[in-house]
Amino acid sequence: MKLIRTFVFCTLFAGLASLSLKAAPLWDKRTGLYVSHYENVLGTSLQIKVKTGSEKQAAEAEAAALHEIERLSHILSGYDATSEFSRWMQTTGKSVAVSRELFEVLDLFDQWRDRSNGALDASAQVISQLWKEAAARQNLPTKEAIQQAVAQVRTTHWQLDAHAQTATHTSQAPLVLNSFAKSYIIQHASDAAMLVNGVEAVLVNIGGDMVISGNHAETIRVSDPKADAENDAPLNQLLLNNRAIATSGNYRRGENIQGRWYSHIVDPRTGMPAGEVISVTVVSPQATDAGALATAMNVLTPEEGATLATSIPGTEYLLVTKTGQQVKSTGWDALTIPEAPVPIAEKPAADQWDENFELLINLELAQLPGFTRRPFAAVWITDKDKKTVRTIAVWYNKDRWLHELRAWYSANHDVYTGNTGDMRMISSATRSAGKYSLKWDGKDDKGNYVKPGKYTVNIEVVREHGSYQLMSEEINCAKKIQQVSLPGNTEVAGASLEYRKRTVN
């Protein structure tokens, strides 16, 4: 197979100065909201939408949200050795005065440990570490090791004094406040942004969990755990306002041991990875309830999860089992809205693309220190004559900046009929920062199947205060599985292409 690689490197200069200086959120004319995309926020991606009358107010609201995210991360993070939680973890048997926020989260863990009958526990990290070590050795944990881990989980890890607002650390078990600390932070970030004068509504989305506050209804796509690329069809589409939504599942993170996938979500009661449920999406008035339920319901049986969710007023859910069965609450359908109809392509002829195959495009953006804006990007397919067959994705905010994606723009701007960038909100299991997957189904921009053969995937990236990159790679899409890896550069940590059997929903 002949491979074509093209990399173009050049430092952005005066021609991009105007783009680089646009630090404020950018206007989405379809919804009337200011929109921003960030990477490397709590280890994942961040989207913020602000409904207000001016760019200045939107920028102030965004800054308030980011400040609150950073402030709470410095309190609650189990990965930052300097955080308040990490410093408290270094104490044992000593009553320590803690911040209101840390006390609240520890107290919420106590409440949810009881409510979920132990399915949710901050010390589940003991079991997670056991399975990570097993994956590194490629040997399953022994029965004795699992029993020891469960025994460690069942100990008391802290004691709280509400009157004095103190917490006493009482165990040696590793603890992480992951289960719903992110939801707690999202809610506080949204609240901080809503306090800015003139702000009518705010949406904060961190890694697929989000809060919608104020005078705005948002369309949310719920990711299909068996087909979770950015441009895959969703399981459902919801219309939400003044609600929180959280999704948890095993399809993006976990361990592979001897060829078998084990979820990163573990059952603290048994020491085993959760496996019967592969995805849970929860809608609830409170973000911490949505986040806690989404995780706990991956561990509980569907029946146990339904009982727990019913105990929280205003809560609805959609659960997917490993066999593909969907279990939903009685009020779930009332939240759903139909997707726009998609024209059905005719069956491909014998000499056209095999509809049982697809091209998977994995893209990992380079991560810079701190919160960084997601770069503008375009991904498109060209044929042997270098003519565009299909535009897969265009990420930008304002039409006037679209020309900065200069290779894509010069070839496609006059025929492009897409919307102003990728503004869709997707609730999904948390993705790692900067990692995105896209699929090509073998159809052109008109919805017709193309012929099998060699095609070139083009990935163009423009980052504020960064550089311009264009990567092009040819791959043979002709009924034989193909895999190609692309080396990284200053803006793209890496990319890969895989012509493969189509994912079956």
N, C-alpha and C positions, 0 to 999 in steps of 0.2 A: 504494500500500500504506500503510495507516494504521499508524503506529508508536506504541507506548506505552512511555514511559520513566519509571521511578520510581526515585528515589534517596533513601534515608533516611540521614541522617548524625546521629549523636549520640555524644558521648564516653562511654565506659564509666565507670561510677561504682560505688557501693557494691554494686549488684546483681551486678557481675562481679568484685568484689574477691576472692572466694574462688577463682574461676577463675584470675585473674591471679597469685595467690600460689602456685598449684600448679606450681612449677618443676620438680618431680621427674618422672621417667618415670612413665607411667600404666599401670595394670594391664590386660592383655588376658586376660580370664577364660577364653577358648577355649584358649589355649596355655600359660597359666601364666607368661607373660613380661611384663616391663615394657617399654613401647614409647614411643619418642619420634620425632618428625618435625621436621627442620630444613630451612631454606632458606639459600641463599647460602654453601654450604660447598664450597670448591674450584670455585666457579662453577656448582654444581648443587644437587641435593637430597641429604639424608641421612636414613636411617632407622637407628635403633639398637634392638635387642632384647636384653634382659638377663634371664637366668634366675637368680634368687637368692631368698633367703628374706625380704627386706624391701625396702621402698621406699628406705630410707636407703642400703643397699648398692647398689641399682640406680642411685641418684643419684651415688654415688661412682664407680661403673664408667663411667657416662655422662660424668662430668666428666673422668675419666682418658682416655677415648677422645677427647673434644673437645680436651683439652690436647695430646695427641699429634698430632692432626691439625693444630692451629695451629702447634705447634713445628716439625713437618716441612715445613709450607707455607712457613715463614719460612726454611727451609734450601733447598728445592728449587724454589720458584716462579720461573718465568721472566717473570711479569707484575708481581711485586713488586720494585721497583727497589732495595729495601733487603735483599732476601733474600741469603743467602750465595752462591747460584748466580749471581745477577745481579751481585753485587760481584766474584766471580771472573771473570765474563765481561768485566769492564772491564780485566782484566789481559791482557797478551800476551807470550809468551816468557819468562814468569817462573814459577819453581817455587813454588807456593803450598801451604802446609799447609792441608788442608781437613778438615772433620768426617768422622767415620766414615760417616755417612749419605750425604753427597754423594759420597764416594769409592766407596761401594758401588754407587750408582746409575750413576755414570759407568762403573764397571767392568762392570756389567750391560749397559749399552748397547754396550760393546765386544764382550762375549760374544754378544749377540743380533744385532749387525751381522754378525758372522761366521756365526752359526748360520743366519740367514735369507738369506744371500748378498746382503746389502745392502738387503733389503726393509724393514728397520727401522733408522732412522738419526735421531739427534737433530737433524741439520741438514736434515731434510725441511722444516723451517720456511722454508728458502730457496725451495723450490718452492711451498709454501702461500702465501707472500707474493706470489709471481709471479701466481698464479691469482686471489688477492683483488684485486690491482691490475687484472688483466684484467677482472674482473667489474665493477669501478668504472667502467672505460672502455667496457664492453660490446663488447670486441674480444678475440679469442683471442690468447694470447701468440704471438709469432713463433717460428719454428723456431730462430732464432739465440739468442733469449732463453732458450728451454728448454735448449738445449745449454750455454749459459753457466751456468745454474743447476745442471745436473747436474755440470758440471766443478767447481763450488764445493762441491757435496756430497761429491764423491769425494776431497777433500783431507783431511788428518789434522787433527782439531779439538782434540785434547788428547793429552797423554802422562801416564801414571800411574806413580808409584813406590810400590809396595805397602809396601816396607820403611819408607820415610819418611812414608807416607800423604800424598803431595803430588800435585798435579795442575798441569800446565803447559798453559795455553790457547795454541793454536798457529795459529788461523785467525781470519778476520774474519766468518765465516758466522754468521747468527743461529741460535741453538740453543734448543730447548725440550724439556724432559724429559717430554713428555706421554704418550708411548706406554704406559708402565706405571708411571710415578711415582705415579699415583693408586692403583694396586694395591699398591704398596709402602707407601703411607701407610695404606691400609685394613688391611693385615696388622699393621702396628705399632700402630694404634689398637685393633684387636681384642686383640692381645697385652697391651697396657697395661690394658685393661678386665678381662681374665681374671686379672690379678694381684691384683685387689681381693679381700680376704678374703670368702669365702662365695659368690662368683660361680661358678655351675656351667656357664654357657654364654653366649656373646655372638654376636650377628650384627651386622655393620656393613655397610651398603649405601650407597655413595656413587654416585649417578647411574647405578644399574643394575649396577654391579660390586660384588661382596660377598664376605665371608669369614664362614663359619659355623664357630665353634669351641666345643668342649666337649660336654657331654651334652645335645644337642638336635638333632633332625632338622627341617629347615625345608622347606616346600613352596615352590618357586620356579617362577614362570610365565615362560616364554621368549617375549618379544615377537615378534609377526609383523611383519617389516619392511614388508609391504605393507598392514598394518592395525594401526597401533601406538598407537591411543588407549588411555587407561587401562582402559577397560572392553571393549576388543576381545577376542575369543577368542585365546588364545595359540597359538603353534606347538606347544609341548609344556609339560608340567608335570612338574617334577622333584622328587625327595625327596633332600635332601643333608644330610650332616653331616660336620664336620671336612674341609671342602673349600672351595675358592675357585671363583667363577664370574665370568666377564667376557664382555661382549658388545660388539662393535664393528660399526658399519655406516654406510652413507651416507645413511640415510633421514631424519635429523634435522638434519644440518648439511652445508653445502656452498655452492656458488656457482651462480647462474643466469646464464648468458651467452647472449644472443640466443635465449632461450626453451628452452635445454637445461640440464639439471641436471648439475653436476660435483661429485663427492664431495670432502669435506674431507680424505679419506684419499688421500695421493699416493704414487706409486711413486718413491722416491729414485733409482732406477736409470735411469728413462726421463724423469722430469720431468712425467709425465702423471697426472691423477687416476685412482684405481682405479675400475673400473666393472664388471668381470665378476662380481665377488662383491658382494652387497649387505648381507650380515649373517653374522657368525660368532659363535657362542657356544661358549666353552671352559670345561670343568670340569677342575680340576687340584688336586693337593695344595698347591701353592705359588701365592700370589696373583700374584707377578710373572710366573710362567710363564703363567698364564691370561691376564693382561693383554697380555703381549708376543705370545703366539700369536694372540689375537683380532684384534690390529691387523695383524700380519704376514700372517695368512691372508686378509685382505681384499686384500692386494697380490699374493700368490703365486697361481699357478694352483691349482685344487682338488687336483691330484695332488701338487704341490710342498708345499702346506700339509699334506696327509695325511702325507707323509714326515716333515716337521718335527715334527708333533704326536706321531707314533708314537715319536719319539726321547725323549720326556718320559714316564717311567713314570707310570701312573695317570691319564693324560690322556684325556678324551673330548671330542668336539666335534660341533656341528651347523652346517653351512654352507649358505647359501642363495645361489644364483646369480641373475643378473638376469632369467633366464627363469623363475624360480620353482622350479628343481630343488633338492631337498634332498639334501645329501651328509652322511652321519653316520658316526662311527667305529663299530667293531664292538661296543663296550661301551655305546654311548649308550642304547639301548633299556632296558638294565638299570637305568638311573637314572630312567626315566620312570614316572609313575603316571597312571592315567586321571582325567580330570576328572569331576566330578559330572554326571550326565546332565541335559541341558537340555530341557524339554518343547518339542516341535516344534509351532509354531503352524500352524494351517490356512492354506492359501493365501488371501490377501485377496480378498474379493469385488470386483467391478468398481467399486463405490462406496467402497471402502476405500483406505487408504494404498497407494501404489505401492511394492512391495517392492524395486524397483530404485533407490529413493532413500533417503537418510538425512539426519539433521541433525547437523552437526558443531558442537560447542561448544568454542571455544578460550578458555582462561582464563589470564591472567598475573597472579600475585599481586605486589603491590608489594614491592620489595626494600629492606630496612632495613640499616643498617651492621652488619657482623659477623654471627656465627651467630645466626639468629633461628628461633624455633619456628614451624612451619607453623600457620596459623590453622585453627580449626574452619570447616567450610564445608558447605553443602548446595546441590545443583543439582536442580531438579525442574521438570516441565512441567505447566502448567494449561490448561484449555480456556476457552471464551468465558464460561462460568459461574463461572470461578475455582476449579473443582474440580480436584484433583490427578489427572493422567492417569498420570504415571510419575515416580518418584523415580530420578534418574540416579546421584547420588552423595551420600553423607553421610560427611564426614570429622570424626571425633571420637575420643576415647579411652575415656571412662567414661560409662556410662549416665546417671549423675547430672548430667553437664554437658550432656546432649543438649538440655535445655530452653533453653540459651543461644542455640540456633538458633531463635529464638522464632517467626518467621513459618512456617518449615517445621514446627516442632514443634506449633504450635497446630492446623495443618491435617492433620497426618499421623501423629503419634506413636501414636495408638491403633490404627492399621492397619498400621504399618510392621513388616515381618518380616525386615529385613536384619540383618547382624551388627553387632558393636560397632565401627563405624568401618571405614575402609579400611586393613586390616592386611596385605593381600596384598603379597608380595615379587615384583617384576617385574625380570628381567634384560633390559636393553635398551641400545641405543645411548644415549649420555649426552644427557639433556635439559638445556636451559638452566635456570638457577635460576628456580623459580616458574612455569614454563610447563607447562600441562597441557591435554590434549585429551580430550574425552568425546564419545560418539556416542549418538544416539537413533535406533532402528530403526523407529519408528512403532508400537511395541507399548505397551499399557498395562501396569500392574503385574501383571496376570493373564496376560500373554503373548499377548493378542489384539490384532490390528491395529485402529487407530482410523481414523476417516474423515479424508480430506484436508481442509485448511482452515487457519484461523488458530489458532495456539497461542502461549502465553506461556512463555518461559524465565525462570526465577527463579534468581538466584545470591545466596546469603546468606553473609556472611563475618563471623566474630567472631575477633579476634586478641587474644591475651594482651597486656595493657598497651597496647592499641590502641583501635580504635573498632568500631562495629557498622555494617555496610553491607548494604543490600538493593537489588539491581538487578533490574529486570523489563523484558523486551523481547518484543514480539509479532512473530512472523514467519509468513508465509503458506507453509504446506507443502502445495502443491497442484500438483505435477507441473511446476513451472516453477522453474528455479534462482533462488535468492534469497540475497542476502548482506546482513548488517547488522553494523555496528560499534558497540560501546558505549563511550562515553568512560569514562576511568578515574576513580578516586577515591583516597582515602587508603590503602585496603587492596588495591584491585584496579587494577593498572597499566593494564589494558585487557582487553576481551573481544570476541569476534566470534562470529556465528552464520552458518552456511552450509548452506542446504538444497541438496543436490547429488546427483549420481549416486552410488550406493553404491560404496564401495571393493570391488573384486573381489580376493579372496585368490588 
